[in-house]
């Protein structure tokens, strides 16, 4: 290959990236054909694996929890120091919030009984009684409100509550039963409130997504059977993936959002992958092939694009491990599990189903069936997409500019993005932790839902200097801006640690609370102990969330760089064209920026948030942009590889670069449009979830796919490829010798 690349090719002479030699039937052809000709064996095999995974998951599968440690962070180190020197105030803290229309002191006996019962539960380190001893006045700033109507019991546990067993919440309920029987309102906050949330169910979201998918497939392809096969294949693959994920959860801790995320991604890519193969198989049947040969050819051609797309998605998700944050790496792993099962389902289960259906695919139709084209061998030369493709070919600059303006307008809110943690105050009022949040905010101020624990390790300080150190710390914490109050400094039993509680003036998710944590840890406390060997920490749930936010913010750009580089490398390896790979990376970055802008407008600015069931304005959950980036960058490769494969395939055959773009758009626009609409519906259906982060992720992914499949894939990519012309497939000589020859579109597959 010359450095300038070949500028022409014919049907008899391969283009610049063409591979010489006779056509062959490789492993993918044999796999697809074998599955189609032995469907019973394949279906029974899938059934056995599916049932085995579900049975094993129910028997030994693990639980999901959002309690993660952050080794090396100030919050984690401070918690470890406090637990080592004063175990009763260490561990995981949660609140049992009490409220009644009359003073809680009138329920002294029931409160004492409940606190004693809580103290005797397994895994409980301590439980603080909110009521003062009889005859004593309540302590100002303590756990009993000034009006005496609201109080809270702080319960500290020795581990992650989700791992204590399914009946642990029942034991907590039994401990506080005397209070509820007396008419006192009892709500759970913090990790205990999360444990008490209703079991998340994605059934409604899945039904909505499936319903829209059925309508789209029927409208787009006309056949009831053809509409059902991708749905069955995707559903079976996702159920298998969730079973395998449950088994992995027995070995390590996954976030509570992990199965929902895996379901979203698995359904989306599973339907897409099956649809890509089904349309090629259907065209093969229209061209006269028998079902076995049609399935083999479909897997050998479109199946290659599916395999490459799936690999790209998994690689993008694996890029999250570069963050060094186990929470993020495991979310990527959870999503990758269902992507892998979706690919396996498309390459084996779907051909088996096609083998069962045979030529009866179009027996039940609602409109004239169509596939990749309206006639044998290709797309119609007079249809809507043909006319559209020719318009793009005539005015590429206009279409590229229109797409660029659209995504830039959508990205306008992005610079004002505020990463943070979505607190309990955004949850539905049906959740006990939301009700606890509201009671605490009304009685003690919004900052009471996220108290900060200040820890001073004075083990290296001489005993004679410790009183002066304690005085200096107490004075430094007095009157700090954005604090509602500071409890008196306490000393651990061994005298080596000082600790106290600082209550922020604002809610935990407020930017001012985030700034307060940094101000205390970076300025106030270091200044207070300057000149001494003491070490200071700010810990607690809110401080840990701030540390997590700082980690995410520091590592977001490296993650973006790694994922973009990996995607660039994959496109380069597949198509051997540096300009094509660079174009893919740049346009994907632009589309993701637009989807981020929409998230900021909806959730942070409140433009439509209440309509989605979000209470007020909330920050963008810190890990959502990173997670979205990896997922969307991977998913966008589905459409990129599918479209570019057809462009490359036609260019290799004809050498006409402009005609190749038009032909690919004519051939793939219907499939990409239907696949994208299905994926958008699957993702968007999750906005009905009660979990705000799931709403955020679902909407973000839906908007991303919509922008990518319409503005980017149907406007900007064809325009850019038309403008690049033959230069798009240019490869330098040295790079050409180094790159392997990967036949993405299966052009070396026998057409017989």
C-alpha positions in Angstrom: 0.0 0.0 0.0 1.3 3.4 -0.9 1.4 6.2 1.5 -1.2 8.0 -0.4 -3.5 5.0 -0.5 -5.2 3.6 -3.6 -7.7 5.8 -5.3 -9.7 3.3 -7.2 -10.9 -0.2 -7.0 -13.2 -2.4 -9.0 -15.4 -5.3 -8.2 -12.6 -7.7 -9.4 -9.8 -5.9 -7.8 -9.9 -5.3 -4.0 -9.6 -1.8 -2.6 -6.6 -0.7 -0.5 -7.6 -2.6 2.6 -8.8 -5.6 0.6 -7.3 -9.0 1.3 -6.4 -11.2 -1.7 -7.1 -14.8 -2.0 -10.2 -16.9 -2.6 -13.3 -16.4 -0.4 -13.6 -18.8 2.5 -16.0 -20.0 5.1 -14.4 -19.4 8.4 -15.2 -20.2 12.0 -18.0 -17.7 12.4 -19.7 -19.1 9.2 -19.4 -22.6 10.6 -20.7 -21.5 14.0 -23.8 -19.8 12.7 -24.6 -22.5 10.3 -24.1 -25.3 12.9 -26.3 -23.5 15.4 -29.0 -23.0 12.8 -28.9 -26.7 11.7 -28.7 -28.1 15.3 -31.2 -25.7 17.1 -32.3 -28.3 19.6 -28.8 -28.9 20.9 -28.1 -25.2 21.2 -31.5 -24.3 22.8 -31.1 -27.1 25.4 -27.6 -26.0 26.1 -28.7 -22.4 26.7 -31.6 -23.6 28.9 -29.3 -25.7 31.1 -26.8 -22.9 31.5 -29.6 -20.4 32.2 -31.3 -22.6 34.8 -27.9 -23.6 36.4 -26.9 -19.9 36.8 -30.2 -18.9 38.4 -30.2 -21.9 40.8 -26.6 -21.2 41.8 -27.4 -17.5 42.2 -30.3 -18.2 44.5 -28.2 -20.7 46.5 -24.9 -18.9 46.9 -25.3 -15.5 45.2 -24.1 -12.4 46.9 -25.9 -9.2 48.0 -25.4 -5.7 46.6 -24.3 -2.7 48.8 -23.2 0.9 48.4 -20.8 0.7 51.4 -17.3 0.8 50.0 -14.0 1.7 51.6 -11.6 4.2 50.0 -8.1 3.2 51.1 -5.7 6.0 51.4 -8.3 8.8 51.7 -8.6 11.0 54.8 -12.1 9.9 55.6 -11.1 6.2 55.5 -7.9 6.8 57.5 -9.8 8.8 60.1 -12.5 6.1 60.5 -9.7 3.5 61.0 -8.0 5.6 63.7 -11.3 6.2 65.5 -12.3 2.5 65.3 -9.0 1.4 66.7 -9.0 3.7 69.7 -12.8 4.1 70.4 -14.7 1.2 68.8 -18.0 2.3 70.2 -18.1 5.4 68.1 -16.4 3.9 65.0 -17.9 1.6 62.5 -20.9 2.4 60.2 -23.4 4.9 61.7 -27.1 5.1 61.0 -30.0 7.0 62.6 -33.3 5.8 64.0 -35.4 9.0 63.9 -38.3 9.4 66.3 -41.1 11.9 66.1 -44.5 12.5 67.8 -46.9 15.3 68.3 -46.1 15.3 72.1 -42.7 15.4 73.8 -40.7 12.2 73.4 -40.0 12.3 77.1 -43.5 11.0 77.7 -42.3 7.8 76.0 -39.2 7.4 78.2 -39.9 3.7 78.9 -40.5 2.7 75.3 -37.4 4.7 74.2 -35.2 3.1 76.8 -36.5 -0.4 75.9 -35.9 0.2 72.2 -32.4 1.5 72.7 -31.5 -1.4 75.0 -32.9 -3.9 72.4 -30.9 -2.2 69.6 -27.7 -2.4 71.8 -28.1 -6.1 72.1 -28.5 -6.8 68.4 -25.6 -8.6 66.7 -23.1 -6.3 64.9 -24.1 -3.3 67.0 -21.2 -1.4 68.6 -23.4 1.2 70.3 -26.8 2.9 70.4 -27.1 6.4 71.8 -30.3 7.2 73.8 -31.6 10.6 72.7 -33.4 11.3 76.0 -31.6 12.7 79.0 -31.8 10.8 82.3 -34.9 11.6 84.3 -34.6 15.0 86.0 -31.9 16.3 83.7 -32.4 18.9 81.0 -31.6 18.0 77.3 -28.1 18.9 76.2 -28.2 21.8 73.6 -27.2 20.5 70.2 -27.9 17.0 71.3 -30.0 14.3 69.7 -33.3 15.7 71.1 -34.8 18.7 69.4 -35.5 21.9 71.4 -39.2 21.3 71.3 -38.8 17.7 72.4 -40.9 16.3 69.5 -38.1 14.8 67.4 -35.0 12.8 68.4 -32.7 10.3 66.9 -30.9 7.2 68.1 -27.4 6.9 66.5 -26.7 3.2 66.0 -23.2 2.1 65.1 -22.5 -1.2 63.3 -19.3 -3.2 62.9 -19.7 -3.8 59.2 -21.8 -3.4 56.0 -25.5 -3.8 56.9 -26.3 -5.5 53.6 -24.1 -8.5 54.6 -25.9 -9.1 57.9 -28.5 -11.4 56.5 -32.0 -11.1 55.0 -33.7 -11.0 58.5 -31.6 -8.3 60.0 -34.0 -5.5 59.2 -36.8 -7.6 60.9 -34.7 -7.7 64.1 -34.3 -3.9 64.0 -38.1 -3.6 63.4 -38.7 -5.8 66.4 -36.4 -3.7 68.6 -38.3 -0.5 67.9 -41.7 -2.1 67.9 -42.7 -0.8 71.4 -42.3 2.8 70.0 -44.5 2.1 67.0 -47.1 0.4 69.2 -47.1 3.6 71.3 -47.9 5.7 68.2 -44.4 7.2 67.8 -43.3 7.6 64.2 -40.0 5.7 63.6 -38.0 6.2 60.5 -34.5 4.9 59.4 -31.8 7.1 58.0 -28.4 6.5 56.5 -27.3 2.9 55.7 -30.2 1.5 57.8 -32.6 3.5 55.6 -31.0 2.1 52.5 -31.5 -1.4 53.8 -35.1 -0.7 54.5 -35.8 0.6 51.0 -38.2 -1.5 48.9 -36.5 -4.1 46.8 -35.7 -2.4 43.5 -37.7 -3.8 40.6 -36.9 -3.1 37.0 -40.0 -4.9 35.8 -42.0 -1.8 34.8 -39.0 -0.3 33.0 -38.3 -3.6 31.2 -42.0 -3.9 30.2 -42.0 -0.4 28.8 -38.8 -0.9 26.9 -40.0 -4.2 25.5 -43.3 -2.8 24.5 -41.7 0.1 22.6 -39.3 -2.4 21.0 -42.1 -4.6 19.8 -43.9 -1.6 18.2 -40.7 -0.4 16.6 -39.7 -3.8 15.2 -43.2 -4.4 13.8 -43.3 -1.0 12.2 -39.8 -1.2 10.9 -39.7 -4.8 9.6 -43.3 -5.9 9.4 -43.1 -9.4 10.8 -44.4 -10.6 14.2 -41.8 -13.4 14.3 -39.0 -11.2 13.2 -40.0 -8.7 15.9 -40.0 -11.4 18.6 -36.6 -13.1 17.9 -34.3 -10.2 19.0 -36.4 -9.6 22.1 -36.2 -13.3 23.1 -32.5 -13.5 22.4 -31.7 -10.3 24.4 -33.9 -11.3 27.3 -32.4 -14.7 27.7 -28.9 -13.3 27.5 -29.7 -10.6 30.2 -31.2 -13.2 32.6 -28.1 -15.3 32.2 -25.9 -12.3 32.7 -27.7 -11.3 35.9 -27.4 -14.8 37.3 -23.6 -14.7 36.6 -23.4 -11.3 38.2 -25.1 -12.6 41.3 -22.5 -15.3 41.6 -19.7 -12.7 41.2 -21.4 -10.7 43.9 -20.7 -13.6 46.3 -17.0 -13.0 45.7 -16.8 -9.2 45.9 -19.1 -6.3 46.6 -21.1 -4.6 43.8 -23.1 -1.4 44.1 -26.8 -1.6 44.4 -27.2 0.0 41.0 -25.0 -2.7 39.4 -27.8 -5.1 38.4 -30.0 -2.3 37.0 -27.1 -0.9 35.0 -26.3 -4.4 33.7 -30.0 -4.9 32.7 -30.0 -1.6 30.9 -26.9 -2.2 28.9 -27.6 -5.9 28.3 -31.1 -5.3 26.9 -29.9 -2.4 24.8 -27.0 -4.1 23.1 -28.7 -7.5 23.1 -31.6 -6.2 20.9 -29.2 -4.2 18.8 -26.8 -7.1 18.1 -29.7 -9.5 17.3 -31.3 -7.0 15.0 -28.0 -6.5 13.1 -27.8 -10.2 12.4 -31.5 -10.7 11.8 -31.6 -8.1 9.0 -28.7 -9.6 7.2 -30.2 -13.1 7.6 -33.5 -12.0 6.3 -31.9 -10.4 3.2 -30.0 -13.7 2.7 -33.3 -15.6 2.7 -34.7 -13.1 0.2 -31.7 -13.7 -2.0 -32.5 -17.4 -2.1 -30.2 -19.0 0.5 -31.5 -21.8 2.6 -31.9 -21.0 6.3 -28.7 -22.7 7.5 -26.5 -21.0 4.9 -28.4 -17.7 5.5 -27.6 -17.9 9.2 -24.0 -18.9 8.6 -23.5 -16.0 6.2 -25.2 -13.5 8.6 -22.9 -14.6 11.5 -19.9 -14.5 9.3 -20.6 -11.0 8.0 -22.7 -8.9 10.4 -21.6 -11.2 13.2 -18.1 -9.9 12.8 -19.3 -6.4 13.3 -21.2 -7.6 16.4 -18.1 -9.3 17.8 -16.0 -6.2 17.2 -18.7 -3.9 18.6 -19.1 -6.0 21.7 -15.3 -6.1 22.2 -15.2 -2.4 22.0 -17.9 -2.0 24.6 -16.1 -4.3 27.0 -12.8 -2.6 26.4 -14.4 0.8 27.1 -15.9 -0.5 30.3 -12.6 -2.1 31.3 -11.1 1.3 30.9 -12.9 2.3 34.1 -10.4 0.2 36.1 -7.8 2.9 35.2 -9.5 5.1 37.8 -8.1 2.9 40.6 -11.5 3.0 42.3 -12.9 -0.4 42.9 -16.5 0.9 42.9 -16.1 2.2 39.3 -14.2 -0.9 38.1 -16.9 -3.2 39.5 -19.7 -1.2 37.8 -17.8 -1.6 34.6 -17.4 -5.3 35.2 -21.2 -5.7 36.0 -22.1 -4.0 32.7 -19.5 -6.0 30.8 -21.0 -9.3 32.0 -24.3 -8.7 30.2 -22.6 -7.4 27.1 -20.6 -10.6 26.9 -23.8 -12.7 27.3 -25.5 -10.5 24.7 -22.8 -11.2 22.2 -22.9 -14.9 22.9 -26.7 -14.8 22.5 -26.5 -13.0 19.2 -23.9 -15.4 17.7 -25.3 -18.7 19.0 -28.8 -18.5 20.4 -30.3 -16.3 17.7 -29.0 -18.5 14.8 -30.6 -21.5 16.6 -33.9 -19.6 16.8 -33.6 -18.7 13.1 -33.0 -22.4 12.4 -36.2 -23.3 14.2 -38.2 -20.6 12.3 -36.7 -21.5 9.0 -38.5 -19.8 6.1 -41.6 -19.1 8.3 -40.2 -15.8 9.5 -42.8 -13.8 7.6 -45.8 -16.0 8.1 -47.5 -13.4 10.4 -47.0 -9.9 9.1 -48.5 -6.5 9.7 -47.0 -4.8 6.7 -44.9 -5.9 3.7 -41.6 -7.3 5.1 -38.4 -5.5 4.4 -34.8 -6.3 5.3 -31.6 -4.5 4.3 -32.9 -3.6 0.9 -36.2 -3.9 -1.0 -34.8 -6.3 -3.5 -32.0 -8.9 -3.8 -28.6 -7.6 -3.0 -29.1 -4.1 -1.8 -31.0 -1.1 -0.9 -33.6 0.7 -3.1 -32.1 3.3 -5.4 -35.2 5.4 -5.2 -36.4 5.3 -1.6 -36.3 7.9 1.1 -32.9 7.1 2.4 -31.4 7.0 -1.1 -32.7 10.5 -1.7 -31.4 11.7 1.7 -28.0 10.1 1.1 -27.7 12.0 -2.2 -28.6 15.3 -0.5 -25.8 14.7 2.1 -23.4 13.9 -0.8 -24.3 17.2 -2.5 -24.0 19.5 0.5 -21.8 17.8 3.1 -20.6 21.0 4.7 -24.2 22.1 5.5 -25.0 18.8 7.1 -21.8 18.7 9.1 -22.4 22.3 10.3 -26.0 21.5 11.2 -25.0 18.6 13.3 -22.2 20.5 15.0 -24.5 23.4 15.9 -27.1 21.0 17.4 -24.6 19.3 19.7 -22.9 22.5 20.7 -26.3 24.0 21.7 -27.1 21.0 23.8 -23.7 21.1 25.4 -24.2 24.8 26.6 -25.0 23.8 30.2 -22.0 21.5 30.5 -19.5 24.1 31.9 -21.7 24.7 34.9 -21.8 21.0 35.9 -21.6 20.3 39.6 -20.6 16.8 40.6 -21.7 15.6 44.0 -23.9 13.1 45.8 -27.6 12.8 45.4 -28.9 12.8 49.0 -31.9 11.1 50.6 -33.8 14.4 50.2 -34.3 13.6 46.5 -35.9 10.2 47.1 -39.7 9.5 47.0 -41.5 10.2 50.3 -42.5 6.5 50.3 -38.9 5.7 51.3 -38.2 5.7 55.1 -34.8 7.4 54.6 -36.5 10.3 52.8 -39.0 10.7 55.7 -36.1 10.5 58.2 -34.3 13.2 56.1 -37.2 15.5 56.3 -37.8 15.0 60.0 -34.1 15.7 60.7 -34.0 18.7 58.5 -37.1 20.2 60.1 -35.9 19.6 63.7 -32.1 20.0 63.6 -31.4 21.7 60.2 -30.5 20.1 56.9 -26.8 19.6 57.9 -27.9 17.1 60.6 -28.3 14.5 57.8 -24.6 14.6 57.1 -22.6 15.3 60.3 -18.8 15.4 60.0 -16.6 13.6 62.5 -13.4 15.4 63.4 -10.6 13.1 64.6 -7.3 14.2 66.1 -4.6 11.5 66.6 -2.5 12.8 69.5 -0.7 9.6 70.3 2.7 11.2 69.4 1.9 14.3 71.5 3.4 14.5 75.0 0.9 14.1 77.8 1.7 17.6 79.2 0.9 19.2 75.8 -2.4 17.5 75.2 -4.7 19.9 77.2 -3.3 22.8 75.2 -3.9 20.9 72.0 -7.5 20.1 72.9 -8.1 23.8 73.7 -6.6 24.9 70.4 -8.7 22.4 68.4 -12.0 23.4 70.2 -11.3 27.0 69.6 -10.5 26.5 65.9 -13.8 24.6 65.4 -15.8 27.4 67.0 -17.5 29.7 64.6 -16.3 28.1 61.4 -18.4 29.4 58.5 -21.1 27.1 57.1 -21.3 25.1 60.4 -24.5 24.9 62.5 -22.7 23.7 65.6 -19.8 21.7 67.1 -20.2 19.2 69.9 -17.7 19.4 72.8 -14.4 17.6 72.2 -14.2 14.1 73.6 -11.2 11.9 74.4 -10.9 8.2 73.6 -10.6 5.8 76.5 -6.8 5.4 76.0 -6.4 9.2 75.7 -4.7 9.0 72.3 -7.5 10.4 70.2 -9.7 13.5 70.3 -13.0 13.5 68.4 -16.1 15.6 68.0 -19.0 16.1 65.7 -19.4 19.1 63.4 -22.8 19.8 61.9 -22.9 21.6 58.6 -25.3 24.4 58.0 -26.3 23.0 54.6 -27.5 19.6 53.3 -24.9 17.0 52.6 -25.2 17.4 48.8 -24.7 21.2 48.9 -21.6 22.6 47.3 -21.1 24.6 50.5 -20.9 21.4 52.5 -18.4 20.0 50.1 -16.3 23.2 50.5 -16.6 23.0 54.3 -15.1 19.5 54.3 -12.1 20.8 52.3 -11.8 23.9 54.5 -11.7 21.8 57.7 -9.3 19.2 56.4 -6.9 21.5 54.5 -6.9 24.7 56.6 -8.8 24.8 60.0 -7.4 21.6 61.5 -3.9 21.7 60.2 -3.6 25.3 61.5 -4.9 24.2 64.9 -2.3 21.5 65.4 0.6 23.2 63.7 3.8 22.8 65.7 2.7 19.5 67.2 3.1 15.9 65.9 -0.7 15.5 65.9 -2.6 14.2 62.8 -6.1 15.4 61.9 -8.9 13.8 59.9 -12.4 14.7 58.8 -14.4 11.5 58.4 -18.0 10.2 58.3 -20.3 9.4 55.4 -20.4 12.9 54.0 -16.6 13.3 54.2 -16.2 10.0 52.4 -18.5 11.1 49.7 -16.4 14.3 49.2 -13.2 12.2 49.1 -14.9 10.0 46.5 -15.9 13.1 44.5 -12.3 14.4 44.6 -11.0 11.0 43.4 -13.5 11.0 40.5 -12.7 14.5 39.5 -9.0 13.9 39.5 -9.3 10.7 37.4 -12.0 11.6 35.0 -9.7 13.1 32.4 -7.3 10.1 32.5 -10.3 7.8 32.0 -11.5 9.8 29.1 -8.0 9.7 27.5 -7.7 5.9 28.0 -11.1 5.1 26.6 -10.7 7.4 23.6 -7.3 5.9 22.9 -8.6 2.4 23.2 -11.6 3.1 20.9 -9.2 4.9 18.4 -7.0 1.9 18.4 -9.8 -0.6 17.8 -11.2 1.4 14.9 -7.7 1.8 13.5 -7.1 -2.0 13.8 -10.4 -2.8 12.2 -10.4 -0.3 9.3 -6.7 0.5 9.0 -7.6 4.1 8.5 -6.1 6.7 10.9 -8.5 9.5 9.7 -11.5 7.4 10.2 -10.5 6.4 13.7 -9.7 10.1 14.6 -13.1 11.2 13.2 -14.9 8.5 15.3 -13.1 9.6 18.5 -13.8 13.3 18.0 -17.5 13.0 17.0 -18.1 10.6 19.9 -16.6 13.2 22.3 -18.9 15.8 20.9 -22.0 13.7 21.3 -21.2 12.8 24.9 -20.6 16.5 25.8 -24.1 17.2 24.5 -25.7 14.4 26.6 -23.8 15.8 29.7 -25.4 19.2 28.9 -28.9 17.7 28.9 -28.3 16.0 32.3 -27.1 19.3 33.8 -30.2 21.1 32.5 -32.7 18.5 33.7 -31.3 17.6 37.1 -29.0 20.4 38.2 -31.0 23.3 36.7 -34.3 21.6 37.4 -35.6 21.8 33.8 -38.1 18.9 33.9 -36.7 17.2 37.0 -40.0 17.3 39.0 -41.8 15.7 36.0 -39.4 12.8 36.4 -40.1 12.5 40.1 -37.0 14.3 41.3 -37.6 16.5 44.4 -35.8 19.8 43.7 -32.5 20.4 42.0 -29.7 17.9 42.6 -26.1 17.7 41.6 -24.9 15.2 39.0 -24.0 12.0 40.9 -20.2 12.0 40.9 -19.7 8.7 39.1 -22.4 9.1 36.5 -20.4 11.1 33.9 -17.5 8.6 34.1 -19.8 5.6 33.8 -21.8 7.2 31.0 -18.6 8.1 29.1 -17.4 4.5 29.1 -20.7 3.0 28.3 -21.7 5.5 25.6 -18.3 5.5 24.0 -18.5 1.8 23.7 -22.1 1.7 22.5 -21.5 4.4 19.9 -19.0 2.0 18.4 -22.0 -0.3 17.6 -23.4 2.1 15.0 -19.9 3.3 14.0 -18.7 -0.2 13.2 -22.0 -1.1 11.5 -22.1 1.9 9.3 -18.4 2.0 8.5 -18.3 -1.7 7.7 -20.8 -1.1 5.0 -19.0 2.0 3.7 -15.7 0.0 3.7 -17.4 -3.1 2.1 -18.8 -1.1 -0.8 -15.6 1.0 -1.3 -13.5 -2.2 -1.5 -15.8 -3.5 -4.1 -16.2 -0.4 -6.2 -13.5 2.1 -5.3 -16.2 4.9 -5.3 -15.8 6.6 -1.9 -18.8 9.0 -2.2 -21.0 6.2 -3.6 -19.9 4.0 -0.7 -21.1 6.5 1.9 -24.5 6.9 0.1 -24.9 3.1 -0.3 -24.0 2.5 3.4 -26.5 5.1 4.5 -29.2 3.7 2.3 -28.5 0.1 3.6 -28.1 0.8 7.3 -30.3 3.9 8.1 -33.4 1.8 8.7 -31.6 -0.7 10.9 -29.6 2.0 12.8 -32.8 4.0 13.3 -34.8 1.1 14.6 -32.0 -0.2 16.8 -31.3 3.3 18.2 -35.0 3.9 18.9 -35.2 0.5 20.7 -32.1 1.3 22.8 -33.4 4.8 23.6 -36.7 3.3 24.8 -35.0 0.7 26.9 -32.8 3.3 28.6 -35.5 6.0 28.9 -37.9 3.5 30.5 -35.7 3.5 33.6 -36.6 7.1 34.4 -39.7 5.6 36.1 -37.3 4.1 38.7 -37.5 5.4 42.3 -33.8 5.7 42.4 -32.6 9.2 41.3 -29.2 7.9 40.1 -30.9 5.2 38.0 -33.2 8.0 36.5 -30.1 10.0 35.8 -28.2 7.1 34.2 -31.2 6.1 32.1 -32.0 9.5 30.8 -28.3 10.2 30.1 -27.8 7.0 28.2 -31.1 7.5 26.3 -30.1 11.0 25.2 -26.6 9.9 24.3 -27.8 7.1 22.0 -30.4 9.4 20.5 -27.9 12.1 19.7 -25.3 9.5 18.5 -27.7 7.7 16.2 -29.4 10.7 14.7 -27.3 13.9 14.8 -23.9 12.1 14.7 -24.5 8.9 12.7 -27.0 10.2 10.2 -25.7 13.8 9.8 -22.1 14.3 10.8 -20.6 10.9 10.0 -21.9 10.8 6.4 -20.9 14.4 5.8 -17.4 13.9 7.3 -16.9 10.7 5.3 -18.0 12.4 2.1 -15.7 15.4 2.7 -12.7 13.0 3.4 -13.4 11.1 0.3 -10.7 8.6 -0.6 -8.4 10.1 1.9 -10.5 8.5 4.6 -9.0 5.1 3.8 -5.4 6.3 3.5 -2.8 4.4 5.6 0.9 5.2 5.8 3.2 2.5 4.5 4.8 1.8 7.9 1.5 1.6 9.7 0.1 -0.6 6.9 2.9 -3.2 7.5 2.3 -3.2 11.3 -1.5 -3.5 11.4 -3.2 -6.9 11.1 -5.8 -7.5 8.5 -9.2 -7.8 10.3 -12.1 -8.4 7.9 -14.8 -6.5 9.9 -17.5 -6.8 7.2 -16.8 -10.4 6.2 -16.0 -9.5 2.6 -13.8 -12.6 2.3 -16.8 -14.8 3.2 -18.1 -16.9 0.3 -21.3 -15.6 -1.1 -22.5 -19.1 -2.0 
